[in-house]
Amino acid sequence: MPNPWDAGSARFLETLGFRALATTSAGMAFSRGLPDRVSAVSCEAMLAHVRELVEATSLPVNADFQNGYAASPEGVAENVTRCVATGVAGLSIEDNAGSSLYDLDLAVERVRAARAAIDATGAPVVFTARCEAHLVGDPSASRTVLERLVAFAEAGADCLYAPGLRTTDEIASVVRAVAPLPVNVLVTENGPVRSVAALADLGVRRVSLGSGLARVAWGAFERAARAIAEEGSFAELAGAFPFASLNALFRT
């Protein structure tokens, strides 16, 4: 489930045969010159972005909806209802309060509130609950992930997700802990698994790339721009996607 960061990248990914897409809060923020923080992008801006991607493609889209843009369960429920109204096929909610995790009891209540809000809409939206223990530097991250994902599953999540899993053993442990519910694994350039097949062998049923593709694009952009600025060389432009191909792809 690759992560486009704008309408054009969403439409291109659809041509490659992917069956679902997911937004990336980081990719979206970077494209606007902002950091990947809940406080940097407003809920309204994120909802508009999600709707843009939903309307750009015929594929189901999962929304990276950060922490639901609220701390309270009531606020999460209200914003989740608004997110469902964009036409998403799925959405995820984090337990990240900023630099630390929400208290476990509150995190579980937030998951329950999101579940109830989705059910109230009547829309068949897949709800993913995330544990951000690795990303906030929890010293007992592996244990926290297992405890929380099991609790989130019991609170009504359809899919479980803990970005930052560091070993294949940790991935397999998460898969076993929440079975039979599916687990999403975030693939990064430094992750422990290098192929979809290897993740499938571990029992993983959903794979996302987060900001990966956006940062690949930024990497190519940086190399070309730096070569021009520092060396006066246009050599990196040789790797550009052909203009005519892009123009034909986006022809209305």
PyMOL commands that set and color helices and strands:
alter all, ss='L'
color gray80, all
select helices_A, chain A and resi 7-15+25-31+43-56+73-84+104-121+141-154+168-178+196-201+212-231+235-239+243-249
alter helices_A, ss='H'
color red, helices_A
select strands_A, chain A and resi 21-22+61-64+90-93+126-130+159-161+183-186+206-208
alter strands_A, ss='S'
color yellow, strands_A
deselect
rebuild
show_as cartoon
